[in-house]
């Protein structure tokens, strides 16, 4: 008589798991500690991003110094100066302009605490638009230097640096917004006392 054996499937236990895998509720103090820890990690990561991506416009700006000093054409000197200005503005945007997410009307209504945010000045409001327009104009002007006499052969490629640098910095700023700790705080206060 053959005996039938039932086989159990083997389940690996997670390293951090307790005996039960059901999530447990966090009390208010644990929620605050977790949110504080996440905010600190997000701030550290954003500072690392800023330091790394700040090298792009600053190193790019130094590449215009030889053209600014050695060129005999006024147009090349002007474009070099405008390019350096655009790259410095890109670095300013990365470091000093606050990186904020647009709030939905529902989220603004659900927030119980009224926070007084300082009003943005005109520099912070419009520097991104002005710098984007300037870098785009410089890039469009690049083709006029392609076969021009008295201009270094690769100068037209240098004219593309401001728009490329600006695009990379805007993308990096979007990546820095990937974690929204403020939304977690809203959830904490919305379900408080439930």
C-alpha positions in Angstrom: 0.0 0.0 0.0 1.5 3.2 -1.1 1.3 6.1 1.3 0.6 9.6 0.0 2.7 12.4 1.5 1.5 15.9 1.4 4.2 18.5 0.8 4.2 21.9 2.3 5.7 24.8 0.3 8.5 26.5 2.1 8.1 30.2 2.7 11.1 32.3 3.4 10.7 34.7 6.3 11.5 38.3 5.7 14.5 39.5 7.7 12.6 42.1 9.6 9.2 40.4 9.9 7.6 39.3 13.1 5.6 36.0 13.3 2.6 37.7 11.8 2.9 39.6 8.5 -0.1 41.8 9.1 0.8 45.5 9.3 0.3 47.2 12.6 -1.1 50.7 13.2 1.3 53.4 14.3 0.4 55.7 17.1 0.8 59.5 16.8 4.3 59.5 18.2 5.5 56.8 16.0 4.0 58.5 13.0 5.8 61.8 13.9 9.1 59.9 14.3 8.7 58.1 11.0 7.8 61.3 9.1 10.7 63.2 10.7 13.1 60.4 9.7 11.7 60.4 6.1 12.0 64.2 5.9 15.6 64.1 7.1 16.5 61.4 4.6 14.7 63.4 1.8 16.6 66.6 2.8 19.9 64.8 2.8 19.3 63.2 -0.6 18.2 66.6 -2.0 21.4 68.2 -0.7 23.5 65.5 -2.4 21.6 66.0 -5.6 22.2 69.8 -5.4 26.0 69.3 -4.8 26.3 66.9 -7.7 24.2 68.8 -10.2 25.7 72.1 -9.3 28.9 71.0 -11.1 27.1 71.0 -14.4 26.5 74.7 -14.8 29.6 75.9 -13.0 32.0 73.8 -15.0 30.1 74.7 -18.2 30.5 78.4 -17.4 34.3 78.1 -17.3 34.4 76.8 -20.8 33.4 80.2 -22.1 36.3 82.1 -20.6 38.8 81.4 -23.5 36.2 82.6 -26.1 35.5 85.7 -24.0 39.1 86.6 -23.7 40.7 85.6 -27.0 37.9 86.2 -29.6 38.1 89.3 -31.7 34.4 89.2 -32.7 32.0 91.2 -30.6 29.2 88.7 -31.3 31.2 85.8 -29.9 32.0 87.8 -26.7 28.4 88.8 -26.3 27.1 85.2 -26.7 29.8 83.9 -24.3 28.8 86.5 -21.7 25.1 85.7 -22.2 25.9 81.9 -22.0 27.8 82.4 -18.7 24.9 84.5 -17.4 22.4 81.8 -18.3 24.6 79.1 -16.6 25.0 81.2 -13.5 21.2 81.7 -13.4 20.7 77.9 -13.7 23.0 77.4 -10.7 21.1 80.0 -8.8 17.8 78.3 -9.6 19.2 75.0 -8.4 20.5 76.3 -5.1 18.3 79.2 -4.1 14.8 78.9 -5.7 12.6 76.7 -3.5 11.5 73.5 -5.1 7.8 73.2 -4.5 5.1 71.0 -5.9 1.8 72.6 -7.1 -0.9 71.8 -4.6 -4.2 70.5 -5.7 -7.3 72.4 -4.4 -8.4 69.2 -2.5 -5.1 69.0 -0.7 -5.1 72.6 0.2 -8.6 72.3 1.7 -7.7 69.1 3.6 -4.8 70.8 5.4 -5.9 71.7 8.9 -3.0 73.9 9.8 -2.8 77.2 8.0 0.8 77.7 7.2 2.0 81.2 6.3 4.3 80.8 3.4 6.5 83.8 2.5 5.5 85.4 -0.7 7.8 84.7 -3.6 9.7 87.6 -5.0 9.8 88.5 -8.7 13.2 86.9 -9.0 12.0 83.5 -7.8 8.8 83.8 -9.9 10.3 84.7 -13.2 14.0 83.6 -13.3 13.1 80.1 -14.6 11.1 81.5 -17.5 13.7 84.2 -18.3 16.6 81.7 -18.1 14.7 79.2 -20.3 14.1 81.8 -22.9 17.7 83.1 -22.8 19.2 79.6 -23.1 16.8 78.8 -26.0 17.8 82.0 -27.9 21.4 81.2 -27.4 20.8 77.7 -28.8 18.9 79.0 -31.8 21.8 81.4 -32.4 24.3 78.5 -32.4 23.7 77.7 -36.1 24.9 81.1 -37.1 28.4 80.2 -35.8 28.7 76.9 -37.6 30.6 78.1 -40.6 31.5 81.6 -39.6 35.0 82.9 -40.3 37.1 83.9 -37.3 35.1 81.7 -34.9 36.5 78.5 -33.3 35.1 75.4 -35.1 33.3 74.0 -32.1 31.9 77.2 -30.7 28.4 76.5 -32.0 28.4 73.4 -29.7 29.3 75.5 -26.8 26.2 77.6 -27.5 24.1 74.5 -26.8 25.4 74.1 -23.3 23.1 76.6 -21.6 19.9 74.9 -22.8 21.2 71.4 -22.1 22.3 72.4 -18.6 19.0 74.1 -17.9 17.1 71.1 -19.0 19.2 68.7 -16.9 18.7 71.0 -13.8 14.9 71.2 -14.3 14.8 67.4 -14.6 16.9 67.0 -11.5 14.6 69.4 -9.5 11.6 67.2 -10.6 13.4 64.1 -9.3 14.0 65.8 -6.0 10.2 66.1 -5.6 9.7 62.4 -5.9 9.1 62.0 -2.2 6.4 64.2 -0.8 6.6 64.1 3.0 3.9 66.9 3.3 1.4 64.4 1.9 2.2 62.0 4.7 1.7 64.7 7.2 -1.7 65.5 5.7 -2.7 61.9 6.0 -1.5 61.8 9.6 -3.6 64.8 10.6 -6.6 63.8 8.5 -6.9 60.5 10.3 -5.9 61.8 13.7 -8.1 60.4 16.5 -9.8 57.9 14.2 
